[in-house]
Amino acid sequence: MRIALFVTCLADTLFPDVGRATVTLLERLGHQVVFPQAQTCCGQMHVNTGYQREALPLVRRFVEVFESSDVVVIPSGSCAGSVRHQHAMVARRFGDERLARRAQAVAGRTFELSELLTDVLGVEDVGAYYPHRVTYHPTCHSLRVLRVADKPLRLLRNVAGLDLVELPDADVCCGFGGTFAVKNADTSTAMLADKMRSVLDTRAEVVTAGDSSCLMHIGGGLSRLRAGVRTVHLAEILASTRAAGPLPAGGAGRPRAGRARAGTAGRARAGTAGGAGEPG
Amino acid sequence: MTFLGMPTAPRGVGHLRGAESFPVAARRALADSQLRRNLGKATSTIRAKRAAAVGELPDWEQLRDAGEAIKAETMAHLDRYLEQLETRVIEHGGTVHWARDAGEANRIVADLVTAAGATEVVKVKSLATDEIGLNDALAADGIAAYETDLAELIVQLGQDRPSHILVPAIHRNRAEIREIFLREMGDVDPALTDDPAALAEAARLHLRRKFLSARVGVSGANFAIAETGTLCVVESEGNGRMCLTLPQTLITVMGIEKVLPSWADLEVFLQLLPRSSTGERMNPYTSMWTGVTPGDGPQQFHLVLLDNGRTATLADRTGRAALHCIRCSACLNVCPVYERVGGHAYGSVYPGPIGAVLSPQLTGVQDNASLPYASSLCGACYDVCPVKIDLPAILVDLRARHVEESRREHRLPGPEAVSMAAASWVMASGGRYRAAQRAARSGRVLGRGGRIRRLPPPLSAWTGARDAPVPPAMTFRQWWQQEHGGNQPGPAGQPETGSQPEGGSQPAAGDRA
């Protein structure tokens, strides 16, 4: 299948490993991934902060860039949720019914990564290998906007070597909430404290999720505490194989209290992706 | 002041506006470890009870759909149902008063109490009378109002404010309640323990004298049936029934959105409400009355229909769903924000997610501008709402209304508005977007050991408690360019640069780093 990747502005700029892992995974499963380079941002931050007028050109841009694609994948429940549930609404707010209908059409072919794998590609065992103790945080928009339910967990249960531990109070928000984390920093931090307590209670070394934004929040807190737990996007776990090991980091990415690195032998794409001068 | 020309709840009367913004009030609440403990314990207990009570009904989702449909139908013809209700209440010997706002409602009630020759009233717990600040208004006229709901009594004796729709003293534990009783009741046995049964008995003795002497009772209403003119109050303790039946005069203050078209509609709501609010299959006391019954119960019945910003709320196509609320408080109990900050931080008698959408609509969004942002938009509230109010969608809509109204008022855009406009301008162009990514990479110099510990305002609010990621050496699109080169066709088969969006971005070379 020919799959267009909307990598999200956050992953593109700060967490490129998430995009690379998504490409690696889908290509390994035999699909062709295209990356329309005119893409930028879905506009969710603008919509959720009240700036819908500013979101309108971003909605239009997304539609124009992706409306010729058969299938669009987004490695983020939150951004996929925005495309599916907000884009047409923004267009209608400004009286552009035609754009709203086009946005709805694209949204119908747009999937979050775990949805694409299980619903569209019909695969739950992606042949991954990840020998670590992992807990999964179901992000709010994956859970309650997209309703991905246990799709990510079904994928994780099929990863060889992975020791999956249940996260207590998993469905409670981590406190990120976009600009909420800054506008209501104290409340956000209180929610984060409880989420971190749940994560630490699992004794996992890795907490994973389908959203880089929530992981940036949880990981930022764990890193500040030097908690010894790292955050890894679902795509990165699913891209790891016994033969190639975990994807080598292409950049510094999110803060990590401790980095697990596979041996240098057998790294996929090592020479091309690993950036020179990369900090440890 | 007005939205679409409709009057909103007036300033200076009632309890819909806080003295400070949500983030400021929340900061103080978060530092109160006793409050955090009390709230966490109470909300987790009630969440579990609700989940069990809801889980045993196989048709719960259909009940929610029915509740939503009945409320939507009611709101679409609210004028008709209210006039029908008025006609029926008058036919059965009651009197109906229409109050445009809190000031009018308070005046009507105070005059009725004075006309009845009373200087004391007993009250059933009522959010509507709390919304309009009725107790303060009565006190100004020399009338003492006694709250008879146990939790409301605790709040009143403690000279406190309610912090929860259903459990107004949720922020208090029993040791604190014992102290309040010992200090404020006067006639209480000093050997009083903090055993819940002993506390309830102390309150019962305290209240019984009031019930027997009061000549006027004041209540709110959970439902009013247009078809029959029947009012309905549901409660747990029975104190409400005392207030509704013992005094000679009963005055009920009811928001205009509480009307239901027909008697049969109660079938739906008397299932939805107790299971959602207390996690019970049925509440212990359901009181209903239609006008007056000679020789039985109050011989004077006055119904005060309160607008106070509700018509303005009804005028908004998205926001009007907030009027569907039946005050069950399920959204408070699941809200991760409410659970941590409690009700006082919202500054209004309506806290939690429903308060964050209702208060700003009743007052006008500019008077409660911080409330629509008092949510991480996690969506847990929508999932438990018995009438399926899409609270996150209304919150997002209210944020947009706040930004748009600020623009209309020609207020200078703050740093946030400037950065949002700048971000939109950058993201609308591939060239500008890549330039911004290059700028972000300069943040790498801030990284020490793979993390950034401190950023300047406003991002200092982030790094106050969390490290920030160090921008990578290479963005994803740089890696893609390096890996997949420049020969890949676009998604439609034509060269990728062939389909260029608007927004001033340069085609071809400009979009190919």
Boltz contact constraints between the chains, C-beta under 6 A:
constraints:
  - contact:
      token1: [A, 4]
      token2: [B, 491]
      max_distance: 6.0
  - contact:
      token1: [A, 7]
      token2: [B, 476]
      max_distance: 6.0
  - contact:
      token1: [A, 12]
      token2: [B, 475]
      max_distance: 6.0
  - contact:
      token1: [A, 12]
      token2: [B, 476]
      max_distance: 6.0
  - contact:
      token1: [A, 12]
      token2: [B, 477]
      max_distance: 6.0
  - contact:
      token1: [A, 13]
      token2: [B, 437]
      max_distance: 6.0
  - contact:
      token1: [A, 13]
      token2: [B, 440]
      max_distance: 6.0
  - contact:
      token1: [A, 13]
      token2: [B, 475]
      max_distance: 6.0
  - contact:
      token1: [A, 14]
      token2: [B, 469]
      max_distance: 6.0
  - contact:
      token1: [A, 16]
      token2: [B, 472]
      max_distance: 6.0
  - contact:
      token1: [A, 16]
      token2: [B, 475]
      max_distance: 6.0
  - contact:
      token1: [A, 16]
      token2: [B, 476]
      max_distance: 6.0
  - contact:
      token1: [A, 16]
      token2: [B, 479]
      max_distance: 6.0
  - contact:
      token1: [A, 19]
      token2: [B, 476]
      max_distance: 6.0
  - contact:
      token1: [A, 34]
      token2: [B, 491]
      max_distance: 6.0
  - contact:
      token1: [A, 35]
      token2: [B, 480]
      max_distance: 6.0
  - contact:
      token1: [A, 36]
      token2: [B, 491]
      max_distance: 6.0
  - contact:
      token1: [A, 36]
      token2: [B, 496]
      max_distance: 6.0
  - contact:
      token1: [A, 37]
      token2: [B, 496]
      max_distance: 6.0
  - contact:
      token1: [A, 37]
      token2: [B, 511]
      max_distance: 6.0
  - contact:
      token1: [A, 38]
      token2: [B, 430]
      max_distance: 6.0
  - contact:
      token1: [A, 38]
      token2: [B, 501]
      max_distance: 6.0
  - contact:
      token1: [A, 38]
      token2: [B, 511]
      max_distance: 6.0
  - contact:
      token1: [A, 40]
      token2: [B, 427]
      max_distance: 6.0
  - contact:
      token1: [A, 40]
      token2: [B, 433]
      max_distance: 6.0
  - contact:
      token1: [A, 41]
      token2: [B, 427]
      max_distance: 6.0
  - contact:
      token1: [A, 46]
      token2: [B, 420]
      max_distance: 6.0
  - contact:
      token1: [A, 48]
      token2: [B, 396]
      max_distance: 6.0
  - contact:
      token1: [A, 50]
      token2: [B, 399]
      max_distance: 6.0
  - contact:
      token1: [A, 50]
      token2: [B, 400]
      max_distance: 6.0
  - contact:
      token1: [A, 50]
      token2: [B, 402]
      max_distance: 6.0
  - contact:
      token1: [A, 50]
      token2: [B, 403]
      max_distance: 6.0
  - contact:
      token1: [A, 51]
      token2: [B, 403]
      max_distance: 6.0
  - contact:
      token1: [A, 51]
      token2: [B, 420]
      max_distance: 6.0
  - contact:
      token1: [A, 52]
      token2: [B, 400]
      max_distance: 6.0
  - contact:
      token1: [A, 54]
      token2: [B, 420]
      max_distance: 6.0
  - contact:
      token1: [A, 54]
      token2: [B, 421]
      max_distance: 6.0
  - contact:
      token1: [A, 54]
      token2: [B, 424]
      max_distance: 6.0
  - contact:
      token1: [A, 57]
      token2: [B, 428]
      max_distance: 6.0
  - contact:
      token1: [A, 57]
      token2: [B, 503]
      max_distance: 6.0
  - contact:
      token1: [A, 58]
      token2: [B, 427]
      max_distance: 6.0
  - contact:
      token1: [A, 61]
      token2: [B, 501]
      max_distance: 6.0
  - contact:
      token1: [A, 61]
      token2: [B, 503]
      max_distance: 6.0
  - contact:
      token1: [A, 64]
      token2: [B, 501]
      max_distance: 6.0
  - contact:
      token1: [A, 65]
      token2: [B, 501]
      max_distance: 6.0
  - contact:
      token1: [A, 68]
      token2: [B, 491]
      max_distance: 6.0
  - contact:
      token1: [A, 68]
      token2: [B, 492]
      max_distance: 6.0
  - contact:
      token1: [A, 69]
      token2: [B, 491]
      max_distance: 6.0
  - contact:
      token1: [A, 140]
      token2: [B, 378]
      max_distance: 6.0
  - contact:
      token1: [A, 140]
      token2: [B, 379]
      max_distance: 6.0
  - contact:
      token1: [A, 144]
      token2: [B, 379]
      max_distance: 6.0
  - contact:
      token1: [A, 172]
      token2: [B, 336]
      max_distance: 6.0
  - contact:
      token1: [A, 173]
      token2: [B, 336]
      max_distance: 6.0
  - contact:
      token1: [A, 173]
      token2: [B, 376]
      max_distance: 6.0
  - contact:
      token1: [A, 173]
      token2: [B, 378]
      max_distance: 6.0
  - contact:
      token1: [A, 177]
      token2: [B, 376]
      max_distance: 6.0
  - contact:
      token1: [A, 177]
      token2: [B, 377]
      max_distance: 6.0
  - contact:
      token1: [A, 180]
      token2: [B, 376]
      max_distance: 6.0
  - contact:
      token1: [A, 182]
      token2: [B, 458]
      max_distance: 6.0
  - contact:
      token1: [A, 182]
      token2: [B, 461]
      max_distance: 6.0
  - contact:
      token1: [A, 182]
      token2: [B, 462]
      max_distance: 6.0
  - contact:
      token1: [A, 183]
      token2: [B, 373]
      max_distance: 6.0
  - contact:
      token1: [A, 184]
      token2: [B, 23]
      max_distance: 6.0
  - contact:
      token1: [A, 185]
      token2: [B, 461]
      max_distance: 6.0
  - contact:
      token1: [A, 186]
      token2: [B, 26]
      max_distance: 6.0
  - contact:
      token1: [A, 186]
      token2: [B, 27]
      max_distance: 6.0
  - contact:
      token1: [A, 186]
      token2: [B, 30]
      max_distance: 6.0
  - contact:
      token1: [A, 187]
      token2: [B, 26]
      max_distance: 6.0
  - contact:
      token1: [A, 187]
      token2: [B, 337]
      max_distance: 6.0
  - contact:
      token1: [A, 187]
      token2: [B, 341]
      max_distance: 6.0
  - contact:
      token1: [A, 189]
      token2: [B, 465]
      max_distance: 6.0
  - contact:
      token1: [A, 190]
      token2: [B, 30]
      max_distance: 6.0
  - contact:
      token1: [A, 190]
      token2: [B, 340]
      max_distance: 6.0
  - contact:
      token1: [A, 191]
      token2: [B, 336]
      max_distance: 6.0
  - contact:
      token1: [A, 216]
      token2: [B, 469]
      max_distance: 6.0
  - contact:
      token1: [A, 220]
      token2: [B, 466]
      max_distance: 6.0
  - contact:
      token1: [A, 220]
      token2: [B, 467]
      max_distance: 6.0
  - contact:
      token1: [A, 221]
      token2: [B, 466]
      max_distance: 6.0
  - contact:
      token1: [A, 223]
      token2: [B, 451]
      max_distance: 6.0
  - contact:
      token1: [A, 223]
      token2: [B, 467]
      max_distance: 6.0
  - contact:
      token1: [A, 224]
      token2: [B, 466]
      max_distance: 6.0
  - contact:
      token1: [A, 224]
      token2: [B, 467]
      max_distance: 6.0
  - contact:
      token1: [A, 250]
      token2: [B, 474]
      max_distance: 6.0
  - contact:
      token1: [A, 250]
      token2: [B, 479]
      max_distance: 6.0
  - contact:
      token1: [A, 251]
      token2: [B, 472]
      max_distance: 6.0
  - contact:
      token1: [A, 251]
      token2: [B, 473]
      max_distance: 6.0
  - contact:
      token1: [A, 251]
      token2: [B, 474]
      max_distance: 6.0
  - contact:
      token1: [A, 252]
      token2: [B, 450]
      max_distance: 6.0
  - contact:
      token1: [A, 252]
      token2: [B, 470]
      max_distance: 6.0
  - contact:
      token1: [A, 252]
      token2: [B, 472]
      max_distance: 6.0
  - contact:
      token1: [A, 253]
      token2: [B, 472]
      max_distance: 6.0
  - contact:
      token1: [A, 254]
      token2: [B, 469]
      max_distance: 6.0
  - contact:
      token1: [A, 255]
      token2: [B, 450]
      max_distance: 6.0
  - contact:
      token1: [A, 255]
      token2: [B, 451]
      max_distance: 6.0
  - contact:
      token1: [A, 255]
      token2: [B, 467]
      max_distance: 6.0
  - contact:
      token1: [A, 255]
      token2: [B, 469]
      max_distance: 6.0
  - contact:
      token1: [A, 272]
      token2: [B, 483]
      max_distance: 6.0
  - contact:
      token1: [A, 273]
      token2: [B, 479]
      max_distance: 6.0
  - contact:
      token1: [A, 275]
      token2: [B, 473]
      max_distance: 6.0
  - contact:
      token1: [A, 275]
      token2: [B, 474]
      max_distance: 6.0
  - contact:
      token1: [A, 278]
      token2: [B, 473]
      max_distance: 6.0
  - contact:
      token1: [A, 279]
      token2: [B, 450]
      max_distance: 6.0
